[in-house]
Amino acid sequence: MCKEMEASKTIQISSMQTIHGLARVHHSTKQLLSDIEPFCIAVIYHQDLDELAAEGLIAAKAQAVINIGQIMTGTVPVTGPLMLIENNIPIYEMEAVWASAIKDNTPIKITCEGVVVGKLTVPCTPFTKDKWLDLYSHAHDSYHERLLNFINNTLDYANREKDLVLKPLYCPDLEASLEGRHALVVIRGKGYKQDLAALKDYIRRYKPVLIGVDGGADALLEQGHKPDLIIGDMDSATDQALQCGAELLVHAYSNGYAPGLKRLEHLGLNAKQLSASGTSEDIALLLAYDHQCERIVTVGAHSHMFDFLEKGRKGMGSTVLVRMKIGSKLTDAKGIALLYGPTQHYSLISQWSYALKNGIRKLLLRFK
């Protein structure tokens, strides 16, 4: 393993060097990023690391990343691992059997022999750029097979979830006024920060109802906008966002169980419940539609196969049905910032990501 690490240009660790740091451990990468300190070693459980998670780890200045299991399976062409490598954040994969050896907030070090925790040395494998390329190429080449399975699953889910769109979704106690207004629904999806920044003039002109879906509420606050509504499981919005004064609607399962309600009660916040199948994103769109919004604009929406596969979803039944119902009222702002190129709306990370996407196609062609 030492020779493999020394040979990799991306890891840059010799047999005389080690990485020292405080381990921050969490099964949810989103939750980990909410309180990780700079230069910690992030220990995550994230199969097929997406761009959004990678951006968060880069912004958090993680010193290294240890992933329990495969950070990339070769079934989804994710670029998150490559983003970390290109930003000099080394990645290591560790078998799940060793997961309990690393506790949160404990000092560890990474050497060419493995991860040293106290007197125990746990084996791990460095994830290199060459490995990323092999897995990315495999995922790219198996696209049509993956698409066929995704279509079949989507049709199956749609048949089971059709009641979601056949019945109007009303919240009789809703305080926010939606009828006749534009609604801007912000979801924590790929490129959401940049696309939201590009809509600054639209927001100023139309003054839409601002709806944050979980972490989308934080994106609104970061751009200087207070959300009118926050809808979701309440698992990725920060305490600051939940306490900003927005009306809170907790997405509950069809049986009425709302896992996010406990967190709000702990914060002393009141919330209304919406029981429905589908994703929180779907619920937000249906709520705006059935409360007679004139126009619905989405930012960061999940709209294609890889968006869902990256989140571990094998189909998008409810999402297809919701878009069929909403029809021409829906305007998807996904990727709108790209129309302007890397302007002042882009962070350095986003500029790099923009260039990366253009370069990947050339890279794959070289290896054909």
C-alpha positions in Angstrom: 0.0 0.0 0.0 2.9 2.4 0.7 4.2 2.1 -2.9 0.7 2.7 -4.3 0.3 5.8 -2.2 3.7 7.2 -3.1 3.0 6.6 -6.8 -0.2 8.5 -6.8 0.2 12.2 -7.7 -3.0 13.0 -6.0 -2.4 11.6 -2.6 1.1 13.1 -2.1 1.9 11.2 1.0 5.3 9.6 1.4 6.4 6.9 3.9 7.8 9.6 6.1 4.6 11.7 6.1 1.4 11.4 8.0 -1.9 13.3 8.2 -2.9 14.2 11.8 -6.3 15.4 12.6 -9.5 15.2 14.6 -11.9 12.7 13.2 -15.5 13.9 12.7 -17.8 11.0 12.1 -21.4 10.9 10.9 -23.6 8.6 8.9 -25.2 11.6 7.2 -22.8 13.8 5.2 -25.3 16.6 5.4 -25.4 16.5 9.1 -21.6 16.2 9.4 -21.1 19.3 7.2 -23.3 21.4 9.5 -20.8 21.4 12.3 -17.4 20.2 11.1 -14.4 22.4 11.8 -11.7 23.3 9.3 -8.8 20.8 8.9 -10.6 17.9 10.5 -10.6 14.4 8.9 -14.1 13.7 7.7 -15.3 10.1 8.2 -18.4 9.6 6.1 -20.7 6.8 4.9 -21.4 8.1 1.4 -21.7 5.8 -1.6 -21.3 7.6 -4.9 -20.2 11.0 -3.6 -22.1 13.7 -5.4 -20.9 17.2 -6.4 -23.0 18.9 -3.7 -21.4 16.8 -0.9 -17.9 17.4 -2.4 -18.5 21.1 -2.5 -19.4 21.0 1.2 -16.3 19.1 2.1 -14.1 21.5 0.1 -15.8 24.5 1.7 -15.4 23.0 5.1 -11.6 22.7 4.5 -11.5 19.0 5.3 -8.0 17.8 5.6 -8.8 14.3 4.3 -11.9 12.1 3.8 -12.3 8.5 5.0 -15.3 6.8 3.4 -16.8 3.7 5.0 -17.4 1.5 2.0 -17.1 2.5 -1.6 -17.1 6.2 -2.4 -17.8 5.3 -6.0 -19.5 2.2 -7.2 -19.1 2.5 -11.0 -22.9 2.6 -11.5 -23.3 6.5 -11.3 -20.9 8.8 -13.1 -20.3 11.1 -10.1 -17.6 13.7 -10.1 -17.5 14.4 -6.4 -14.5 12.2 -5.7 -12.5 13.9 -8.5 -13.4 17.3 -7.1 -11.9 16.4 -3.8 -8.7 14.9 -5.4 -8.2 18.0 -7.6 -8.6 20.2 -4.5 -5.8 18.2 -2.7 -8.1 16.5 -0.3 -7.0 12.8 -0.2 -9.7 10.1 0.0 -9.4 6.7 1.6 -11.9 3.8 1.6 -12.3 1.6 4.6 -14.3 -1.6 5.0 -17.4 -1.4 7.1 -16.1 -4.0 9.6 -13.7 -1.4 10.9 -16.2 1.5 11.2 -16.6 1.3 14.9 -12.9 1.8 15.5 -13.1 5.5 14.7 -15.1 7.6 17.2 -16.3 11.1 16.7 -14.1 13.9 18.0 -11.1 11.6 18.5 -7.5 12.3 17.2 -6.3 10.0 14.5 -3.5 9.9 11.9 -3.3 8.4 8.5 0.0 6.8 7.4 1.0 4.6 4.6 0.2 1.6 6.8 -3.4 2.7 7.4 -5.4 4.8 9.9 -3.9 4.8 13.4 -6.4 5.1 16.2 -4.6 4.8 19.5 -2.6 1.6 19.4 -4.8 0.2 16.6 -3.9 0.5 12.9 -6.9 0.1 10.6 -6.3 -0.9 7.0 -7.6 1.5 4.3 -7.1 2.0 0.6 -6.4 5.3 -1.1 -8.8 6.4 -3.8 -6.9 7.7 -6.8 -7.7 9.7 -10.0 -7.0 6.6 -12.1 -9.6 4.6 -10.1 -12.1 7.4 -10.5 -11.5 7.4 -14.3 -12.0 3.7 -14.5 -15.3 3.8 -12.5 -16.6 6.9 -14.3 -15.9 5.3 -17.7 -17.7 2.1 -16.6 -20.8 4.1 -15.4 -20.8 6.1 -18.6 -20.6 3.0 -20.8 -23.5 1.2 -19.0 -25.8 4.3 -19.2 -28.5 2.6 -21.4 -28.8 -0.4 -19.2 -29.1 1.8 -16.1 -31.7 3.9 -17.9 -33.8 0.9 -18.8 -33.9 -0.2 -15.1 -34.7 3.4 -14.0 -37.6 3.7 -16.4 -39.1 0.4 -15.3 -38.8 1.4 -11.6 -40.2 4.9 -12.3 -43.3 3.4 -14.0 -43.8 1.0 -11.1 -43.5 3.8 -8.5 -45.8 6.1 -10.5 -48.5 3.4 -10.6 -48.3 3.1 -6.8 -48.1 6.9 -6.1 -50.7 8.2 -8.5 -53.1 9.1 -5.6 -50.5 11.8 -4.7 -51.5 14.0 -7.7 -55.1 12.9 -8.1 -56.2 14.5 -4.8 -55.6 18.2 -4.2 -53.1 19.0 -1.5 -54.4 21.7 0.8 -53.2 23.1 4.1 -56.3 24.9 5.5 -54.3 26.6 8.3 -51.7 28.0 6.0 -50.9 31.6 6.9 -48.9 32.5 3.8 -50.9 33.9 0.9 -50.1 31.9 -2.3 -53.1 32.5 -4.6 -52.3 34.5 -7.7 -48.6 34.9 -6.8 -45.4 33.4 -8.1 -43.7 30.8 -5.9 -40.0 30.2 -5.9 -39.2 26.7 -4.6 -35.6 26.3 -3.6 -34.2 22.7 -3.2 -30.7 21.8 -2.1 -29.8 20.2 -5.4 -26.9 20.5 -7.8 -26.0 24.1 -8.7 -28.7 25.6 -6.4 -26.6 28.4 -5.0 -25.5 29.7 -8.3 -28.9 29.4 -9.9 -30.5 31.2 -7.0 -28.0 34.0 -7.3 -28.8 34.4 -11.0 -32.5 35.0 -10.1 -31.8 38.1 -8.0 -33.6 40.4 -10.5 -36.5 38.0 -10.9 -37.0 38.0 -7.1 -36.8 41.7 -6.9 -39.3 42.2 -9.7 -42.0 39.6 -8.9 -41.6 39.2 -5.1 -42.5 35.5 -5.2 -43.5 33.4 -2.2 -40.2 32.0 -1.1 -40.4 28.3 -0.2 -37.3 26.5 1.1 -37.3 22.7 0.9 -35.2 21.7 4.0 -31.6 23.0 3.3 -33.0 25.2 0.5 -34.1 27.6 3.3 -30.4 28.2 4.2 -29.6 29.0 0.5 -32.3 31.7 0.6 -30.9 33.2 3.8 -27.4 33.2 2.4 -28.6 35.3 -0.5 -30.3 37.8 1.8 -33.9 36.4 1.4 -36.1 35.3 4.3 -38.1 32.2 3.4 -41.9 32.5 3.8 -42.3 28.7 4.1 -40.0 25.9 5.0 -41.2 22.4 3.9 -39.6 19.1 4.5 -38.2 16.5 6.9 -36.3 19.2 8.7 -33.1 17.1 8.6 -30.8 19.4 6.6 -32.0 22.9 7.4 -29.9 24.6 10.1 -31.3 25.7 13.5 -30.8 29.3 12.3 -33.0 28.7 9.2 -35.7 27.0 11.2 -35.8 29.9 13.7 -35.9 32.7 11.1 -39.6 33.2 11.5 -40.7 31.3 8.4 -43.9 29.2 8.5 -42.9 25.6 9.1 -44.6 22.6 7.4 -43.3 19.2 8.3 -43.6 16.5 5.7 -45.1 13.4 7.3 -45.4 9.9 5.9 -48.8 8.7 4.6 -49.4 7.0 8.0 -49.0 10.4 9.8 -45.5 9.8 11.3 -43.4 13.0 10.9 -39.7 12.3 11.9 -38.8 16.0 11.7 -41.4 17.0 14.3 -39.2 15.9 17.2 -36.4 18.3 16.2 -38.8 21.2 16.0 -40.3 20.5 19.4 -36.8 20.4 20.8 -36.2 23.9 19.4 -39.5 25.1 20.8 -41.0 25.7 17.3 -44.6 25.1 16.2 -45.2 23.5 12.8 -48.0 22.2 10.7 -48.0 18.7 9.2 -48.5 17.6 5.6 -49.1 13.8 5.2 -48.4 12.5 1.7 -46.2 10.1 -0.3 -43.5 11.4 -2.6 -40.5 13.6 -1.8 -40.6 16.9 0.2 -39.8 18.6 -3.1 -42.9 17.1 -4.7 -45.0 18.2 -1.7 -43.8 21.8 -2.0 -44.7 21.9 -5.7 -48.1 20.4 -5.2 -48.8 22.8 -2.3 -48.0 25.8 -4.5 -50.1 24.5 -7.4 -53.1 23.5 -5.4 -53.1 26.8 -3.5 -53.4 28.5 -6.9 -50.0 30.0 -7.4 -49.8 31.7 -10.9 -46.3 30.5 -11.6 -43.9 28.0 -9.9 -40.2 28.4 -10.4 -37.8 25.8 -9.0 -34.1 26.1 -8.1 -32.0 23.0 -7.5 -34.8 20.6 -8.4 -34.0 16.9 -9.0 -35.1 16.2 -12.6 -33.1 13.4 -14.2 -31.9 9.9 -13.6 -28.5 10.6 -12.1 -30.0 13.2 -9.7 -32.0 10.4 -8.2 -29.4 7.6 -8.4 -26.9 9.8 -6.5 -29.5 10.0 -3.7 -30.0 6.3 -3.7 -33.4 6.4 -5.4 -34.0 3.8 -8.1 -36.9 5.7 -9.8 -38.7 9.1 -9.9 -42.4 8.1 -10.1 -43.9 10.9 -7.9 -41.7 13.5 -9.6 -42.9 12.6 -13.1 -46.5 12.6 -11.9 -46.2 16.0 -10.2 -44.7 17.6 -13.3 -47.5 16.1 -15.4 -50.0 17.8 -13.1 -48.4 21.2 -12.8 -47.6 21.4 -16.5 -47.0 24.9 -18.0 -47.1 26.6 -14.5 -43.7 25.2 -13.8 -40.5 26.9 -14.8 -37.3 25.0 -13.9 -34.4 27.3 -13.3 -31.9 24.4 -13.1 -28.6 25.4 -14.8 -29.7 29.0 -15.5 -26.4 30.3 -14.2 -24.6 28.3 -16.8 -26.2 30.5 -19.5 -24.1 33.4 -18.3 -20.9 31.5 -18.0 -18.6 31.8 -14.9 -19.7 35.3 -13.9 -19.6 37.0 -10.5 -22.4 34.7 -9.4 -19.9 31.8 -9.3 -17.8 30.7 -6.4 -14.3 29.4 -7.2 -15.6 25.9 -6.6 -18.4 26.4 -9.2 -16.0 27.8 -11.7 -13.8 24.7 -11.3 -16.8 22.4 -11.6 -17.9 24.2 -14.8 -14.5 23.6 -16.3 -14.4 20.0 -15.1 -17.6 19.1 -16.9 -16.2 20.4 -20.2 -13.0 18.5 -19.6 -14.5 15.1 -18.7 -15.8 14.5 -22.2 -12.4 15.2 -23.7 -10.8 12.9 -21.1 -13.1 10.0 -21.9 -12.5 10.4 -25.6 -8.8 10.0 -25.0 -9.3 6.6 -23.4 -11.8 5.2 -26.0 
